[in-house]
Amino acid sequence: MRLITSLLTSLPYFNPIPLAGGLVWLGFAGLLGLALYNWRGYQTTWNRRNTGIFLALLVASIPASLFLGLKFFASPLPGLPAEPPGSTLMLLSALPWTLAGGWFGSLAAAALGIFSGLLRGFWDTHSVFTVLELGLTAGLFAVFVRQKYRTPFFRLLRQPVAAALSLIPLHVLVFILSALFAAPAASVTERLDYAISNAGMVALAFGGEMLLAGLTAQIAAAAFPARWGEIGSLQPSPAERSIETRFLSGAGTVILILLVTLLLGDWFLAGRAARDLLEKRLASVAQVGSQSVPLFLEAGQNLVSQIASDPRLSEDAGGLSDLLGERMRSIPYFNQLILFDAASNAVIASYPPEFSPQPTAPEQTGTTIALQGVPYQMYSIPPGESGHARIAFLAVLPGGGRVLIARTDLQTNPYMRSLADSLNSLQDLNGSGMLVDEQGIILYHSQASQVMTSYTGGRPTQPGFYQETAPNGTRQLVYHQPISGAPWSIALTVPAQETQKIAIDIALPISVMIILLGLFALVTLRLSLRTVTGSLQSLAAEAKHIAAGKLDRPLQTEGADEVGELRRAFEQMRVSLQGRLDELNRLLVAGQGVASTLQLDEALGAVLKAVVESGASAARIVLVREMMPGLVEIPIRYASGPEKDLYAHLDQQILDLTERQERLVMAVLSRTRGLDLDPSLPHPESLSAIALRHENRYFGVLWAAYKKQKIFNEADLRFLTTLASQAALAVANIRLFLAVDASRRQLETILNSTPDPVLVTDASNRLILANPAASQLFNLIIRRGERQDLQRVTQIKPLYDLLQEASDEKRTAEIKMPDGKIFLATASAMTAEGRTVGRVCILRDISQLKEIDTLKSEFVSTVSHDLRSPLTLMRGYATMLEMAGELNEQQKSYARMIVQGVENMAKLVNNLLDLGRIDFGVGLQVESIPVLDIIERVTGGLQMATRSKNIALSVEIPRDMPHAVEADQALLHQAVYNLVENAIKYTPEGGEVTIKLLTAPDTLTFSIKDSGIGIQPEDMKRLFEKFYRGTHREALAQRGTGLGLAIVKSIAERHRGRVWAESELGKGSTFFLQIPLTQPKEKNPSTPAAGI
């Protein structure tokens, strides 16, 4: 592995492909186009921003695909000794189209993938298949990360890292496919061998690219989850939608894994067996050849020694050439003999005479060595005219002056015939055998052109079987066998494709059988599942019919297997459901009949009709005679059915029995005890009766008679019980209706006869009832069931406000009519189940009472004015008695009692005058009054009272208290004074009284809290009435006029405020006086909105 900075250093070209490869490429392109068309739904909505990002990724694809990568070492293409394609890992090549797949979808990713494949194919792989392969890979990645299936497998596949790594098998498959068309000059087995041998390296290189791109895409998905994938709502996967698909996907995956495992195992074992066969054959050939070479060399040495030992060769006589020829012909081993004289450094004789007898360089070297004392030598010399390798044996003649050179041709030497046959026996495997000397020169080769060339392979010292790459780029298997006893070795080579051929011959039949068996298993499984799923689909269709209410279609229930059991269960369900629906329909009709009428005979008739339709020959309802005492007369017996009156004599007995027990079931009436049966009267075979009860009240009985014996199941009794409950409910409702109707008539008579107007509103403040007096007063007509808007009915605001009150307490108000009459309106809330459902308002004409009250007030005012002078004189003379002379204690006591009585009388007169001034509507003297002045005047005026009772009087003033308030100073002082004085009066010695100011944006509230005796709840409603004093014993012990709180209320209302109290008996009370911070500008308002 080495680092490369750029692919631009290599030549840009595409390897040509044959016609078959072109057709496959076109089919691949069509498949890619079809896939992208089907994947168009995964494309995101396109906009200008997406266009900019896409163009940026397109530009980034150029440096990412061509720069910065790693080069792995792999086997070259057969016949092309160049760097193999697919072994380059470009670190950033896949990053642009993986990001485009996650952000934009399959079309954008495929476009970038095709562009990147064009660059990589042109400068790296030189394969046109790379263009389509990267386009398909990019589109698949986009589909994987943008699919919306919810199963765990698809959730894992949506992760960019998992999606990227899952594309490696596809890349390897396309590489193998493209390798079959990469080198047209090589055989199919050579290309297949090349593809398989380099598949691991290609997977490693592509896996590295996918891992880096997947990790980057994973980070992008985490950083921009809203843009990545745009998953949306998940949906069921195909396996979830179909049982057949689910089972086939599961079982098919297992079968596919088994098939692939078997095929790979078969291929591996076949390849291993083929390699073992070749190794054994090559080893056998090498061993046979290695045994021939020592014999050849030994024979040559022996023969050259024998010839050299001939004394005639040492003579100078003529005929040496003939002698050499005679000796060579006697033993057919050597084909050339040369006698070399060292003294003259020349050839003395040679045979045969027609060849050039000049010694070769190795022979000359050998003669020199021989004369130095080495008697025997052997050299390989260049081939002669025949082109065959030759071996020269040298021997020194006795006397040491001459050297015999004996040459032999390895091709024609009889001792080498077996070796040649062994080395040539590999030609059927397209292999070759060679004999290599110690210098690495090929002495013999099955291809004559390679003789005397250098052997480029390895030469281990031990026999070995290994793999090498031939100079032409093909892989070959080599067996090297060193020859024992000689410096030579035998090298046998066979192309690695031969192992693939043998493996194919071994594995192909088994592989075809495995594939056929797998296909047969899948088809059989599919057909078997189709039978089951077809039955389930028919059951699903029947279930849809049942769900649609079509229960009149019986199911076929043949078959004894699980599906047949399921069909029978569905049929039972259909029958049961149909009966249940019929029963519910009868209940519905009966319920509608009960709900649609308030006539008892019609309501009960619907119930009886439902009982008869269920199979009863007679159905009867008997009511208790005292069911509705005092109301209208109604029948107590109701019947229906063909024999409705035949069994009427059993009514009373059944009525008495069901009053003691809820249910009466008699399947065989003649064998059942409990009924006194008259033999002279007809009787049913079976009967069932249910008591009519509602809210623990017994109304009667519903019973059904059957002329044939009937076995009652739980459904029958449940049906009859439901009808009985409807009948009881109808009886109870009609009884209540009759009671309410009678009460309504009574109430209507009372309302029509009362002279006071009466108005009734509902919870929505709409007028629903007005008696004749109210209709005449307001000139309106309210028909039964009609509801009129209250604001349109009355234009008198005080009355409208009174009826709009949300309080549950009784409210009163004086209403002045346009004709001058004054009515006292009293409104009370109507409640039902704890919530207000409307209000009732009664108006009483108090015009005469108001006149009398006015006369009373004038009289009281006149008398009060007239009493002031006498009371002043009486007080003055009473205080002057002591000045006239000394008084005894009794006289002093009488004088003090006179003064106290006069002071009480004067106080009462002042209160009456104040109340009269307020009631007569004397205008307020509104001015801006400092709040603290009011508090200081009140607390200062009551200091003596608090000291005398040892009461702690405190004031709490908030920080945000307004400085001043608009009010009548005298009246506001009087109101606060009365409340504080009242608190001091009813607080025992040592108690506490607290004055607290509460602020709001528009109002000011005076809170006077005491720790006194408290107020009883029944006194709270009348607390602010004139002359009213509490009923509590301790309250009655305090002297008072009962006008103080009435004056406070009148002052509060004159200032458009209000006063209220909260109290807990025995723990004290709190009075609240609330007035607005500002008063309206109009002066002298008319009579107050409400009065007592």
Buried (B, 14 or more C-beta within 10 A) or exposed (E): EEEBEEBEEBEEEBBEBEEEBEEBBEEBBEEBEEBBEEBEEBBBEEEEEBEEBBEEBBEBBEBBBBBBBBBBEBBBBBBBEEBBBBBBBBBBBBBBBBBBBBBBBBBBBBBBBBBBBBBBBBBBBBBBBBBBBBBBBBBBBBBBBBBBBEBEEBEEBBBBBBBBBBBBEBBBEBBBBBBBBBBBEBBEBBBBBBBBBBBEBBBBBBBBBBBBBBBBBBEBBEEEEEBBBBEEEBEEBEBEEBBBBBBBBEBBEEBEEEBEEBBEEBBEBBBEBBBEBBBEBBBEBBBBBBBBBBBBBEBBBBBBBEBBEBEEBBEEEEEBBEBBBEBBEEEEBBBBBBBBBBEEEEBBBBBEEEBEBEBBEBBBBBBEBBBEEEBBBBBBBEBBEEEBBBBBBBBBBEEBBBBBBBBBBBBBBEBBBBBBBBBBBBEEBBBBBBBBBEEEBBBBBBEEEBBBEEBEBEEEEEBEBEEBEBEBBBBBBBBBBBBEEBEBBBBBBBBBBBBBBBBBEBBEEBBEEBEEEBEEBBEEBBEEBEEBBEBBBBBEEBBEBBEEEEBEEEBEBEEEEEBBEBBBEBBEBBEEBBBBEEBBEBBEBBBEBBBEBBEBEBBBBBBBBBBBBBEBBBBBBBBBEEBBEEEEEBEBEBBBBEBBEBBBEBBEBBBEBBBEEEEBBBBEBEEBEEBEEEEEEEBBBBBBBBBBBBEEEBBBBBBBBBBEEBEBEEEBBEBBBBBBBBBBBBBBBBBEEBEEEEEEEEEEEEBEEBEBBBBBBBEEBBBBBBBBBBBEBBEBEBEEEEEBEBBEBBEBEBBBBBBEBEEEEEBBBBBBBEEEBBBBBBBBBBEEEEEBEBBBBBBBBBBEEBEEEEEEBEEBBEEBEEBBEEBEEBBEEBBEBEEEEEEEEEEEEBBEEBBEBBEEBBBBBBBBBBBBBBBEEEEBEBEEBEBBEBBEBBBEEBEEBBEEBEBEBEBEEEEEBEEBBBBBBBBBBBBBBBBBBBBBBBBEEEBBBBBBBBBEEEBBBBBBBBBBBBBEEEBBEEBBBBEBBBEBEEBEEEEBBEBBBBBBBBBBBBBBBBBBBEBEEEEBBBBBBBBBBEBEEEEEBEEBBBBB
